[in-house]
Amino acid sequence: MDGIEIKQPQLLNQLFERKSQNLFESRCVAGLKVDDLDGDTFVQCRKVKTREGGGHPWGLLSDMDLLRSCQLVRSGKDDSCSLTYAALLLFGTEESIVRYMPRYRIECVFRNYTYDDYISGKDYGTRYDDRLTLRCNLQKAYIQIMAFVQRYLPDRFYIGEDGLTRQDLRTLLFREIVANLCVHADYSAGFASYLEIFKDRVVTRNSSRVILSAHNKVISLDQLGNYTKNPLLVRVFRELGWVEDLGSGTRKIRMYAPLYSNDSKIEIKDEAEFIFSITYAKGNDLAEGGSGKPAARRAFPSFMHEAVYVALKHYPEIKVDEILTMINTSRRTLYRIIADLRKDGFVENIGNKNHPKWNVYNG
């Protein structure tokens, strides 16, 4: 009997993934050891939690025990332990991720024209105006994607619920969207995830395990909040404060989107590729004065300056040694960057050298 010829193995693999109850993130990575994981990421995790006070147990755990507490380790019948793909995605070094997941990457793209112009092919001869390719673990990727968002999306004036403090509405809204991009992708498919910023909207795209209850492949924010595609990834991001409890993240998107733009429109499609789209400006009228250009904002001297700025915004009591675990640069360069940010009025240390407390201002 002749064998069966499979012409589209990727479709067979997607069928298997949909039917399998064993999620890709919880499968063991043959040969992956703790030494293949990024020590700096473990250090940063502990410091994020212990900085909050209350003696979080992560501060007392070894690297392996921390992984066990997050259910990122599976025990075999012979008492051997195997690390999962979730452990690799959350804590892996770039070298180990390339070795075990060579097709993994996240692309951030900025196009200085509207989405409609892009769809109709009116790209003015420019494929993109800026691009950032990430192959690092998801914790480091989240920080760098947020820096990319800070760089290309306009800030909006917003006073917090206390009625006194100005908050970055852009961060409040897009932290949920970026976190969803990181933790809800189907990494078994091997396709890249995308965050694309246009002059009038932001679109995220990633491979997806299809929500079978979706009607015509279109789902609502409520359905999005009721379906967790990678619970192990979500659990760690929730511990870090980057995603909310089930459902509350989508409520924040719904709350902040109309505050960020009166013309905000959210569209979600869940097929083989999950697409989240949010419109933040109408047509080419992007500036508050209708000039057709992005709203004015102070420019950072470099992308590294902006990455440090985002780190200080997310972790107001972070120390220099902790920033160095997140951003690949020398101590001397980091001191120069911080000095530049202070001189230009982006940040201010109201604490002291040993116990900093950073105030960040509009960038």
C-alpha atoms as one frame of an Amber mdcrd trajectory, in Angstrom:
protein
   0.000   0.000   0.000   1.393   3.324  -0.986   2.091   5.901   1.723   0.010
   9.014   2.192   1.520  12.152   0.665   1.133  15.213   2.871   1.356  18.340
   0.757   0.700  20.875   3.540   2.293  19.538   6.742   1.774  22.875   8.493
  -2.009  22.400   8.295  -1.718  18.923   9.789   0.411  20.347  12.590  -2.176
  23.072  13.282  -4.916  20.422  13.438  -2.859  18.430  15.940  -2.251  21.548
  18.052  -5.973  22.377  18.172  -6.916  18.835  19.210  -4.076  18.342  21.692
  -4.768  19.065  25.340  -1.025  19.287  26.005  -0.196  22.916  25.238   3.069
  23.658  23.463   4.304  25.838  26.326   4.100  22.916  28.788   6.071  20.466
  26.638   9.627  19.550  27.602  12.602  20.865  25.661  15.005  17.961  25.182
  18.488  18.949  26.322  17.571  22.326  27.828  19.407  22.959  31.124  19.242
  25.721  33.724  22.642  26.881  32.452  20.936  27.688  29.128  18.706  30.249
  30.842  19.526  33.914  31.385  20.738  34.620  34.919  20.096  38.344  34.592
  16.412  37.695  33.906  16.115  35.699  37.130  17.788  38.530  39.044  15.417
  41.087  37.584  12.361  38.942  38.392  13.339  38.681  42.045  14.067  42.372
  42.361  10.771  43.376  40.752   8.853  41.348  43.340  10.963  42.054  46.416
  10.858  45.776  45.617   7.110  45.654  46.122   7.615  44.695  49.762   5.896
  41.946  51.706   8.728  39.418  51.317   7.734  37.740  48.069   8.955  34.104
  48.061  10.797  34.540  44.748  13.482  36.440  46.651  14.363  33.302  48.627
  14.149  30.699  45.879  16.923  29.262  43.736  16.551  29.503  39.980  15.230
  25.934  39.730  12.824  26.398  42.647  11.521  29.607  41.069  10.852  27.682
  37.863   9.078  24.963  39.838   6.918  27.507  41.652   5.750  28.780  38.255
   5.142  25.213  37.008   7.798  25.597  34.322   9.481  22.276  35.225   8.073
  18.796  34.580   9.163  15.771  36.597   9.713  12.419  34.895   9.020   8.928
  36.177  12.671   8.532  37.255  12.545  11.773  39.309  14.383  13.612  36.546
  13.319  17.185  35.765  12.824  18.688  32.352  12.423  22.344  31.485   9.478
  23.385  29.344   9.153  25.680  26.355   7.513  28.212  28.678  10.734  28.302
  30.732  12.738  28.825  27.542  10.472  31.621  26.299  10.411  33.437  29.636
  14.001  32.979  30.844  16.110  31.702  27.933  19.224  33.389  26.648  19.091
  34.563  23.058  21.560  31.806  22.111  19.451  29.030  23.652  16.235  30.372
  22.080  17.894  30.418  18.651  19.114  26.854  19.226  15.793  25.338  20.336
  13.321  27.682  18.605  15.204  28.958  15.538  12.104  30.492  13.887  11.016
  32.500  16.945  11.131  36.277  16.582   9.074  39.391  17.263   9.057  42.224
  14.719   8.223  45.836  15.585   7.625  48.001  12.506   6.827  51.702  12.180
   5.317  52.989   8.923   4.844  56.722   8.611   1.674  56.469   6.521  -1.881
  55.328   7.150  -3.113  51.762   7.258  -5.382  52.337   4.250  -2.416  53.604
   2.238  -0.535  50.438   3.205  -3.404  48.151   2.166  -3.895  49.975  -1.147
  -0.169  49.850  -1.921   0.444  53.588  -1.513   3.572  53.135   0.578   5.385
  56.037  -1.134   8.289  53.735  -2.010   9.041  53.021   1.656   8.486  49.527
   3.062   8.942  50.814   6.608  10.495  53.770   8.421  11.886  51.852  11.389
  12.129  48.208  12.363  13.184  46.308  15.486  13.737  42.536  15.375  13.739
  40.722  18.735  14.931  37.188  19.456  15.390  37.609  23.206  13.154  36.100
  25.905   9.669  37.520  26.412  10.524  39.474  29.557  13.255  41.417  27.803
  11.158  41.687  24.653   8.289  43.294  26.574  10.523  46.139  27.803  11.929
  46.803  24.319   8.520  46.688  22.622   7.168  49.209  25.139  10.123  51.467
  24.338   9.229  51.187  20.636   5.630  52.153  21.429   6.818  55.124  23.490
   8.962  56.231  20.601   6.365  56.327  17.830   2.951  56.845  19.412   1.809
  60.283  20.570   1.298  60.980  24.253  -2.108  62.206  25.435  -2.748  64.478
  28.396  -4.444  62.479  31.176  -4.984  63.062  34.880  -5.237  59.898  36.959
  -8.140  58.828  39.115  -6.732  60.770  42.086  -7.388  63.990  40.137  -3.850
  65.255  40.811  -1.254  63.124  39.028  -0.616  63.138  35.308  -0.238  59.626
  33.924   1.007  58.281  30.612  -2.212  57.179  28.945  -0.230  55.644  26.102
   1.493  53.257  28.534  -1.713  52.447  30.421  -3.398  51.370  27.183  -0.640
  49.674  25.247   0.913  47.716  28.125  -2.125  45.431  27.904  -1.884  45.134
  24.131   1.864  44.440  24.152   1.546  41.894  26.970  -1.220  40.092  25.049
   1.028  39.961  21.988   3.781  38.328  24.065   1.821  35.752  26.038  -1.060
  34.704  23.762   0.824  33.734  20.592   0.936  30.125  19.396   4.703  29.614
  19.412   4.432  26.046  18.112   3.658  27.357  14.618   7.077  28.968  14.218
   5.754  32.189  12.697   6.921  35.624  13.780   4.736  37.961  15.848   4.304
  41.549  14.653   3.538  44.923  16.162   2.957  47.437  13.362   2.477  51.148
  14.046   0.857  53.254  11.331  -0.045  56.943  11.378  -3.609  56.125  12.342
  -3.654  52.687  13.965  -1.675  49.937  15.674  -1.964  46.334  14.481  -0.607
  43.241  16.231  -0.406  39.885  14.466   0.592  36.484  15.784  -0.066  32.800
  15.174  -3.087  31.561  17.063  -4.887  28.555  18.473  -8.327  29.284  17.035
 -11.175  30.095  19.432 -13.803  27.639  18.220 -16.672  29.778  19.556 -15.679
  32.730  17.381 -18.422  33.778  14.949 -17.107  34.329  11.431 -13.599  34.444
  12.940 -14.416  37.787  14.597 -14.391  37.923  18.397 -15.175  40.561  20.989
 -13.057  41.938  23.798 -15.158  39.895  26.221 -14.308  36.660  24.415 -10.659
  37.672  24.338 -10.661  38.107  28.111 -12.234  34.682  28.688  -9.646  32.660
  26.764  -6.073  32.127  27.973  -3.933  30.519  25.279  -0.700  30.161  27.297
  -1.581  30.035  31.014   2.019  29.459  32.142   3.293  32.561  30.313   0.327
  34.570  31.601   1.006  33.472  35.179   4.555  34.871  35.191   3.541  38.101
  33.440   0.769  38.526  36.011   3.267  38.090  38.855   5.402  40.818  37.255
   2.368  43.114  37.024   2.383  43.234  33.212  -1.001  41.579  32.675  -4.130
  41.768  34.771  -6.414  39.104  36.196  -8.689  37.365  33.726 -10.950  39.910
  32.086  -9.633  43.038  33.818  -7.021  43.676  31.127  -9.687  43.867  28.427
 -11.750  46.163  30.628  -8.764  48.518  30.822  -8.374  48.473  27.046 -12.055
  49.340  26.722 -11.708  52.106  29.331  -8.490  53.749  28.088  -9.027  53.457
  24.303 -11.705  56.210  24.040  -9.653  58.406  26.394  -6.618  58.008  24.160
  -8.621  58.867  21.034 -12.228  59.845  20.406 -11.979  57.942  17.122 -10.687
  54.719  18.693 -11.987  51.553  17.078 -11.008  48.048  18.129 -11.179  45.086
  15.725 -10.196  41.513  16.572  -9.994  38.545  14.197  -8.989  35.061  15.277
  -8.108  32.725  12.437  -4.818  30.899  11.866  -3.407  34.364  12.555  -4.711
  36.427  15.457  -5.060  40.119  14.514  -5.723  42.928  16.988  -6.242  46.392
  15.524  -6.851  49.666  17.350  -7.376  52.953  15.532  -6.008  55.951  17.444
  -6.439  58.730  14.848  -8.852  59.486  12.041  -7.448  59.417   8.530  -4.446
  61.661   8.080  -5.594  64.097  10.765  -3.149  62.915  13.388  -1.967  66.009
  15.113  -4.108  67.769  17.661  -4.069  70.789  15.356  -4.907  68.745  12.226
  -1.541  69.159  10.525  -1.418  65.588   9.292   1.786  64.905  11.249   2.229
  62.977  14.491   1.648  65.033  17.622   4.765  66.846  18.751   6.919  65.173
  21.384  10.452  65.547  22.580  12.875  63.262  20.779  15.275  60.976  22.622
  18.920  61.117  21.554  18.874  57.380  20.780  16.768  54.242  21.113  18.940
  53.212  24.090  17.987  56.452  25.864  14.346  55.584  25.338  14.800  52.010
  26.588  16.336  53.323  29.817  13.508  55.857  30.117  10.909  53.075  29.826
  12.748  50.980  32.436  12.704  53.911  34.890   9.020  54.501  34.189   8.055
  50.885  34.855  10.355  50.466  37.889  10.643  53.825  39.716  12.985  52.403
  42.385  15.260  50.492  40.035  19.028  50.650  40.555  21.807  50.870  37.983
  22.814  47.219  38.440  19.230  46.167  37.781  18.999  48.227  34.585  22.194
  46.568  33.343  20.489  43.163  33.602  17.757  44.395  31.258  19.699  46.441
  28.707  22.862  45.314  26.959  25.258  48.192  27.574  28.246  49.105  29.735
  27.983  50.747  33.151  29.807  53.819  31.901  27.431  54.228  28.953  24.413
  53.748  31.232  25.597  56.503  33.583  26.001  58.808  30.570  22.499  57.974
  29.324  20.942  58.663  32.725  22.846  61.947  32.944  21.485  62.905  29.507
  17.917  62.054  30.546  18.222  64.118  33.734  19.770  67.052  31.897  16.980
  67.054  29.281  14.268  66.877  31.948  13.001  63.386  31.159  13.739  61.935
  34.606  14.511  63.101  38.123  15.868  61.095  41.048  14.084  62.281  44.201
  15.724  59.545  46.260  19.458  59.009  46.736  22.247  57.027  45.093  21.713
  53.886  47.172  17.923  54.066  47.208  16.801  55.849  44.028  13.211  56.908
  43.355  12.667  58.109  39.829  10.073  60.565  38.600   9.593  60.434  34.830
   8.143  63.188  32.687   6.630  63.361  29.217   8.810  62.072  26.453
